[in-house]
C-alpha cells in the first residue's frame, strides 16, 4: 500500500507559477479523466486552491507514479516544461503524506494559519475525485480521517479563533464592533489589489453583498467587481460612492491621502450623520487622520489592525503545539490501521488454510463416535475452534504488533513460506 502527495504551495513557489499550475473545476474533471487513462489503478485526488496545487495518489497494490511522472502529467496538461515544473514540486510519501494532508485540512499549512476555507476546499476536492471515479478505498480513508482531524483541531484548540491577517482582523475584530450584520450594508472598496480582494472575501463570508469597487484603472475595478458580484464605479464617482457607503475598505498605492479632511466635509453633508466605518489599509494612508474626528466616523489604519494581529498571533502560536500533537497522533494511528489492513489477506489465508484440516479431523472424529449427543458434538466443535484460535493467536498477534511500525514484510514473507500461502 502506497500513499503520496506531490505538489507546490505558497511555501516554495511564487504566485506566478502557482497560477500556471492551477486547475479550475472543469479542468480538474478533465485532469482526473486523463490521470485514469495514464495511471490506471492508481487512486487520485487533485487539490487546487490559490495557494497550492497538490496531487494525492494511492495504490493498494503496485507503485504510485514518481515525482517526475507527476510533474510530466501536470506539465502536459498545462503545456509547460516538465523540468521547470518538477523543479518547483515537493513530494511526501506514506506517513509524511498523511501527516501533510492532515495539516493542510486543519489549516496549519495555510498562508494564514487557522483560516476556515481550506477544509471545505479539501472536502470538495475529494468529492469531485470520488464523482469522477478517481478516488478509492485508500484516498477515501485518508480524506475522511483528514476531515475528522481538522474538526478535532478546531474544537480542541483555539487555532481558528485567532485571526492573524490584516483583512480578517479588520472585518471580524473591528467591523463587527460597529455592525451586527453586513447583508444590508453598502461596502465601497477603493483599490483593486490582493488586500482589497482578501478583505472582500471576509466581508462576503459575513454576508455583505452590496459592493462597489472604485479604482483609477476602470478595467481592474470591473474585473474585481465581477469576481465578487459587485459593481464598478469610475474614479470620478468616488465622492458619490462614499456618500452612500456604510463601510469603506481603502487599499490604494497612492503617495498621499486621496480623501482629505476638507474633501470629506463635503461628502459628510450628504450622509445625514449616518455611521461610517473606514478601514484604511493603505501605506501611506488614503484618509487623512482628521477624517476620524468627524462625528459618526470610525477610522482605523493598518497600524491599529497590526497591533491586534500581533496579539492574536502570539495567542495562536501557543495553540500550535497542541494542534501538531493531534495531527501527529492521528497520523500514527491512521498508518497503523493502514499497515494492519495490509496484513488482512495473510490473516484471511491463515484462517482459511486451517479451517480445512480442522473440519476434516472433526468429521473423522465424530464419525468414530456415533453415540455422542448433539450437545457433546457441539462441545467438541467448540474445542476444535478454540484450539485453532489459540494456535493462530501468536502469529496474528505478531502481525498486529509489527504493523504498528510499518508493513511487516519480513514476517509476512516468513508466514507465507511456512504455511504455503498464495501471493
C-alpha positions as CSV (number, residue, x, y, z in Angstrom):
1,X,0.0,0.0,0.0
2,X,1.4,3.3,-1.1
3,X,0.2,6.9,-0.4
4,X,1.9,10.1,-1.6
5,X,1.4,13.7,-2.3
6,X,3.3,15.7,-5.0
7,X,2.6,19.4,-5.4
8,X,3.6,23.0,-4.8
9,X,2.3,25.7,-2.4
10,X,2.9,29.2,-1.2
11,X,5.8,27.9,0.9
12,X,8.0,27.1,-2.1
13,X,6.7,28.7,-5.2
14,X,5.7,32.3,-6.3
15,X,2.2,33.1,-7.2
16,X,3.1,33.5,-10.9
17,X,4.0,29.8,-11.0
18,X,1.0,28.6,-8.9
19,X,-1.3,30.5,-11.3
20,X,0.1,28.5,-14.2
21,X,-0.3,25.2,-12.4
22,X,-3.8,25.9,-11.0
23,X,-6.9,23.9,-12.0
24,X,-10.5,25.2,-12.3
25,X,-13.4,22.8,-11.6
26,X,-13.8,21.8,-15.3
27,X,-10.1,21.4,-15.7
28,X,-9.9,19.2,-12.6
29,X,-12.6,16.9,-14.0
30,X,-10.6,16.7,-17.3
31,X,-7.3,16.1,-15.5
32,X,-8.9,13.3,-13.4
33,X,-10.0,11.5,-16.6
34,X,-6.6,11.9,-18.1
35,X,-5.0,10.5,-14.9
36,X,-7.2,7.4,-15.0
37,X,-6.1,6.7,-18.6
38,X,-2.4,7.5,-17.8
39,X,-2.1,5.7,-14.5
40,X,-4.9,3.0,-14.4
41,X,-5.5,1.5,-11.0
42,X,-3.9,4.4,-9.1
43,X,-6.3,6.4,-6.9
44,X,-6.0,10.2,-7.1
45,X,-7.4,13.4,-5.6
46,X,-6.4,16.8,-7.1
47,X,-6.4,19.7,-4.7
48,X,-6.1,23.1,-6.3
49,X,-6.5,26.5,-4.5
50,X,-5.0,29.9,-4.9
51,X,-2.2,28.8,-2.5
52,X,-1.5,25.2,-3.6
53,X,-1.8,22.6,-6.3
54,X,-1.3,19.0,-4.9
55,X,-1.8,15.6,-6.4
56,X,-2.6,12.9,-3.8
57,X,-2.1,9.4,-5.2
58,X,-2.5,6.0,-3.6
59,X,-2.2,2.3,-4.7
60,X,-3.3,-0.7,-2.7
61,X,-1.2,-2.9,-5.0
62,X,1.8,-1.8,-7.0
63,X,3.5,1.5,-7.2
64,X,2.4,5.1,-7.3
65,X,3.8,7.4,-10.0
66,X,7.1,9.0,-9.2
67,X,7.5,12.8,-8.7
68,X,8.9,13.0,-12.2
69,X,5.9,11.2,-13.7
70,X,3.5,13.5,-11.8
71,X,5.5,16.5,-13.0
72,X,5.2,15.3,-16.5
73,X,1.5,14.8,-16.2
74,X,1.0,18.3,-14.8
75,X,3.3,19.8,-17.5
76,X,1.5,18.1,-20.4
77,X,-1.9,19.3,-19.1
78,X,-0.8,22.9,-18.8
79,X,1.6,22.8,-21.7
80,X,4.6,23.6,-19.6
81,X,8.2,22.5,-19.4
82,X,8.3,19.2,-17.3
83,X,11.8,20.1,-16.0
84,X,10.6,23.5,-14.8
85,X,7.5,22.0,-13.2
86,X,9.5,19.3,-11.4
87,X,11.9,21.9,-10.0
88,X,9.0,23.6,-8.1
89,X,7.4,20.4,-6.7
90,X,7.8,18.6,-3.4
91,X,6.9,15.0,-2.5
92,X,5.8,13.4,0.7
93,X,5.3,9.6,1.0
94,X,3.2,7.4,3.2
95,X,3.1,8.7,6.8
96,X,4.6,12.0,5.8
97,X,1.9,12.4,3.1
98,X,-0.8,11.6,5.6
99,X,0.6,14.0,8.1
100,X,0.8,16.7,5.4
101,X,-2.8,16.1,4.4
102,X,-4.0,16.4,8.0
103,X,-2.0,19.6,8.4
104,X,-3.5,21.1,5.2
105,X,-7.1,20.2,6.2
106,X,-6.5,21.6,9.7
107,X,-5.2,24.9,8.2
108,X,-1.8,24.5,9.8
109,X,-0.1,24.7,6.4
110,X,-2.1,27.7,5.2
111,X,-0.7,31.1,4.4
112,X,-3.0,32.3,7.2
113,X,-3.0,29.5,9.8
114,X,-6.5,28.9,11.1
115,X,-8.3,30.2,8.0
116,X,-11.5,28.1,7.7
117,X,-11.9,27.9,3.9
118,X,-9.3,25.2,3.3
119,X,-11.3,22.4,4.9
120,X,-14.2,22.9,2.6
121,X,-11.8,23.0,-0.3
122,X,-10.2,19.7,0.8
123,X,-13.7,18.1,1.0
124,X,-14.7,19.4,-2.4
125,X,-11.5,18.1,-4.0
126,X,-12.2,14.6,-2.6
127,X,-15.9,14.7,-3.6
128,X,-15.0,15.7,-7.1
129,X,-12.5,12.9,-7.4
130,X,-15.0,10.4,-6.0
131,X,-17.6,11.6,-8.5
132,X,-15.0,11.0,-11.3
133,X,-14.1,7.5,-10.0
134,X,-10.6,8.9,-9.3
135,X,-10.7,8.3,-5.5
136,X,-10.7,4.8,-4.0
137,X,-10.5,3.0,-0.7
138,X,-7.2,4.4,0.4
139,X,-7.9,8.0,-0.5
140,X,-11.4,7.7,0.9
141,X,-9.9,6.6,4.3
142,X,-7.3,9.3,4.2
143,X,-9.6,12.2,3.4
144,X,-12.3,11.1,5.8
145,X,-9.7,10.9,8.5
146,X,-8.4,14.4,7.5
147,X,-11.8,15.9,8.0
148,X,-12.1,14.3,11.5
149,X,-8.6,15.5,12.4
150,X,-9.5,19.1,11.2
151,X,-12.6,19.0,13.4
152,X,-10.5,17.9,16.4
153,X,-8.1,20.7,15.9
154,X,-10.9,23.2,15.6
155,X,-12.7,22.0,18.7
156,X,-9.8,21.2,20.9
157,X,-7.6,24.2,20.2
158,X,-8.2,27.9,19.6
159,X,-6.4,28.0,16.3
160,X,-9.5,29.1,14.3
161,X,-10.4,31.8,16.8
162,X,-7.1,33.7,16.3
163,X,-7.3,35.7,13.2
164,X,-3.9,37.0,12.2
165,X,-4.2,38.6,8.7
166,X,-4.9,42.3,8.4
167,X,-8.1,41.8,6.4
168,X,-9.5,39.1,8.7
169,X,-8.9,41.1,11.8
170,X,-10.3,44.2,10.1
171,X,-13.6,42.5,9.4
172,X,-14.0,40.1,12.3
173,X,-12.4,42.1,15.2
174,X,-13.1,45.7,14.2
175,X,-16.0,45.9,11.8
176,X,-18.1,43.6,13.9
177,X,-17.7,46.0,16.8
178,X,-19.7,48.6,14.8
179,X,-22.2,46.4,12.8
180,X,-24.2,43.4,13.9
181,X,-25.0,42.4,10.4
182,X,-23.5,43.1,6.9
183,X,-26.1,41.9,4.5
184,X,-27.8,45.3,4.5
185,X,-24.6,47.4,4.3
186,X,-23.1,49.1,1.3
187,X,-19.4,48.3,1.0
188,X,-17.1,50.6,-1.0
189,X,-13.7,49.2,-1.9
190,X,-11.1,51.7,-3.1
191,X,-8.3,49.9,-4.9
192,X,-8.3,46.5,-6.7
193,X,-5.2,44.7,-5.4
194,X,-4.8,41.5,-3.3
195,X,-5.6,43.2,0.0
196,X,-8.8,44.5,-1.3
197,X,-9.8,41.1,-2.7
198,X,-8.9,39.3,0.6
199,X,-11.0,41.8,2.6
200,X,-13.9,41.3,0.3
201,X,-13.6,37.6,0.8
202,X,-14.1,38.0,4.6
203,X,-16.9,40.6,4.2
204,X,-18.8,38.3,1.9
205,X,-18.4,35.4,4.4
206,X,-20.1,37.8,6.9
207,X,-23.0,38.3,4.4
208,X,-22.1,41.5,2.6
209,X,-23.3,41.6,-1.0
210,X,-23.8,45.3,-1.9
211,X,-20.2,46.0,-3.1
212,X,-18.9,49.0,-5.2
213,X,-15.3,48.9,-6.4
214,X,-13.6,52.2,-7.2
215,X,-10.1,52.2,-8.8
216,X,-8.1,54.5,-11.1
217,X,-7.9,51.7,-13.6
218,X,-11.5,51.1,-14.7
219,X,-10.6,47.7,-16.1
220,X,-9.2,46.4,-12.8
221,X,-12.2,47.7,-10.9
222,X,-14.5,45.9,-13.3
223,X,-12.6,42.6,-13.0
224,X,-12.7,42.7,-9.2
225,X,-16.3,43.7,-9.1
226,X,-17.3,40.9,-11.5
227,X,-15.4,38.3,-9.4
228,X,-17.3,39.3,-6.3
229,X,-20.7,40.0,-7.9
230,X,-20.5,43.8,-7.2
231,X,-20.4,46.8,-9.5
232,X,-17.6,49.1,-10.6
233,X,-17.6,52.9,-10.4
234,X,-15.4,55.4,-12.1
235,X,-12.7,57.2,-10.1
236,X,-14.6,60.5,-10.6
237,X,-17.6,58.9,-8.7
238,X,-15.7,58.3,-5.5
239,X,-17.4,61.1,-3.6
240,X,-20.8,59.8,-4.6
241,X,-19.9,56.2,-3.6
242,X,-18.6,57.4,-0.2
243,X,-21.8,59.4,0.4
244,X,-23.9,56.2,0.3
245,X,-21.3,53.8,1.9
246,X,-21.7,52.1,5.3
247,X,-18.2,50.5,5.2
248,X,-15.1,51.6,3.3
249,X,-12.0,49.5,2.6
250,X,-9.2,51.5,1.1
251,X,-6.1,49.8,-0.3
252,X,-4.6,52.1,-2.9
253,X,-0.9,52.7,-3.5
254,X,-1.3,56.5,-3.7
255,X,1.6,58.6,-2.4
256,X,-0.6,61.0,-0.5
257,X,-4.1,60.9,1.0
258,X,-6.9,60.6,-1.6
259,X,-9.6,61.8,0.9
260,X,-8.5,64.9,2.9
261,X,-10.5,66.3,5.8
262,X,-11.7,69.1,3.6
263,X,-12.9,66.8,0.9
264,X,-14.7,64.6,3.4
265,X,-16.5,67.6,4.9
266,X,-18.3,68.0,1.5
267,X,-19.1,64.3,1.5
268,X,-20.3,64.4,5.1
269,X,-23.1,66.8,4.3
270,X,-24.7,64.2,2.0
271,X,-24.5,61.4,4.6
272,X,-27.0,62.9,7.1
273,X,-25.0,61.7,10.2
274,X,-25.1,58.0,9.2
275,X,-22.3,55.9,10.8
276,X,-19.3,55.2,8.5
277,X,-16.7,52.6,9.2
278,X,-13.4,53.1,7.3
279,X,-10.6,50.5,7.1
280,X,-7.6,52.4,5.7
281,X,-5.3,49.5,4.8
282,X,-3.0,51.6,2.6
283,X,0.5,52.6,3.3
284,X,0.8,55.6,3.1
285,X,-2.7,56.2,4.4
286,X,-5.5,57.0,2.0
287,X,-7.6,59.0,4.5
288,X,-6.3,62.0,6.5
289,X,-6.2,61.2,10.2
290,X,-8.5,64.2,10.8
291,X,-11.3,62.4,9.0
292,X,-11.6,60.1,12.0
293,X,-12.5,63.2,14.2
294,X,-15.8,63.7,12.3
295,X,-19.0,62.6,14.0
296,X,-20.1,59.0,13.4
297,X,-16.9,58.2,11.6
298,X,-14.8,55.2,12.8
299,X,-11.4,55.3,11.1
300,X,-8.8,52.6,11.6
301,X,-5.4,52.5,10.0
302,X,-3.2,49.5,9.3
303,X,-1.2,50.2,12.5
304,X,-4.4,49.8,14.6
305,X,-5.0,46.5,13.0
306,X,-1.4,45.3,13.1
307,X,-1.4,45.5,16.9
308,X,-4.5,43.3,17.1
309,X,-2.9,40.9,14.6
310,X,0.3,40.6,16.7
311,X,-1.7,39.8,19.9
312,X,-3.7,37.2,18.0
313,X,-0.6,35.7,16.5
314,X,1.0,35.3,20.0
315,X,-2.1,33.6,21.3
316,X,-2.4,31.4,18.2
317,X,1.2,30.3,18.4
318,X,0.6,29.0,21.9
319,X,-2.1,26.7,20.4
320,X,0.1,25.3,17.6
321,X,1.9,22.6,19.7
322,X,-1.4,21.2,20.8
323,X,-2.7,21.1,17.2
324,X,0.5,19.5,16.0
325,X,0.3,16.8,18.7
326,X,-3.2,16.0,17.5
327,X,-2.0,15.6,13.9
328,X,1.0,13.5,14.9
329,X,-1.1,11.2,17.0
330,X,-3.8,10.8,14.3
331,X,-1.3,10.3,11.5
332,X,0.4,7.5,13.5
333,X,-3.0,5.9,14.3
334,X,-4.1,6.1,10.7
335,X,-0.9,4.5,9.4
336,X,-1.1,1.7,12.0
337,X,-4.6,0.9,10.7
338,X,-3.3,1.1,7.1
339,X,-0.5,-1.3,7.8
340,X,-2.8,-3.7,9.7
341,X,-5.1,-3.5,6.7
342,X,-2.2,-4.8,4.5
343,X,-1.9,-7.9,6.6
344,X,-5.6,-8.8,6.2
345,X,-5.1,-11.1,3.2
346,X,-2.4,-13.1,5.1
347,X,-4.7,-13.3,8.1
348,X,-7.6,-14.4,6.0
349,X,-5.5,-17.1,4.2
350,X,-4.1,-18.4,7.5
351,X,-7.6,-18.8,8.9
352,X,-9.0,-20.3,5.8
353,X,-6.0,-22.6,5.5
354,X,-6.5,-24.1,8.9
355,X,-10.2,-24.4,8.6
356,X,-9.9,-27.3,6.0
357,X,-7.8,-29.6,8.2
358,X,-9.8,-28.8,11.3
359,X,-13.1,-29.7,9.5
360,X,-11.6,-32.9,8.2
361,X,-10.3,-34.1,11.6
362,X,-13.6,-33.1,13.3
363,X,-15.6,-35.0,10.7
364,X,-13.3,-38.1,11.1
365,X,-13.6,-38.0,14.9
366,X,-17.4,-37.5,15.0
367,X,-17.8,-40.4,12.6
368,X,-15.9,-42.7,15.1
369,X,-18.2,-41.5,17.9
370,X,-21.7,-42.1,16.6
371,X,-23.3,-42.3,20.1
372,X,-22.5,-38.7,21.1
373,X,-25.3,-36.4,21.9
374,X,-25.7,-33.2,19.9
375,X,-24.6,-31.2,23.0
376,X,-21.4,-33.3,23.2
377,X,-20.8,-32.9,19.5
378,X,-21.2,-29.1,19.8
379,X,-18.7,-29.0,22.7
380,X,-16.1,-30.9,20.6
381,X,-16.6,-28.4,17.7
382,X,-16.1,-25.5,20.1
383,X,-12.9,-27.2,21.5
384,X,-11.5,-27.5,18.0
385,X,-12.3,-23.9,17.2
386,X,-10.6,-22.8,20.5
387,X,-7.6,-24.9,19.6
388,X,-7.3,-23.3,16.2
389,X,-7.7,-19.8,17.6
390,X,-5.0,-20.4,20.2
391,X,-2.6,-21.8,17.7
392,X,-3.2,-18.8,15.4
393,X,-3.0,-16.2,18.1
394,X,0.8,-15.9,18.3
395,X,1.4,-15.3,14.6
396,X,-1.6,-13.0,14.3
397,X,-0.6,-11.0,17.4
398,X,2.9,-10.7,16.0
399,X,1.4,-9.3,12.8
400,X,-0.6,-6.7,14.7
401,X,2.4,-5.6,16.8
402,X,4.7,-5.3,13.8
403,X,2.1,-3.5,11.7
404,X,2.0,-0.6,14.2
405,X,5.5,0.3,13.0
406,X,5.0,-0.4,9.3
407,X,4.1,-3.2,7.0
408,X,5.9,-6.3,8.4
409,X,7.3,-7.5,5.1
410,X,9.8,-9.9,6.6
411,X,7.2,-11.5,8.9
412,X,4.6,-11.7,6.1
413,X,7.1,-13.4,3.8
414,X,8.1,-15.9,6.6
415,X,4.4,-16.8,7.3
416,X,3.7,-17.1,3.6
417,X,6.6,-19.6,3.2
418,X,5.9,-21.5,6.4
419,X,2.2,-22.1,5.6
420,X,2.5,-22.1,1.8
421,X,0.2,-19.1,1.4
422,X,-0.6,-17.6,-2.0
423,X,1.0,-14.3,-3.1
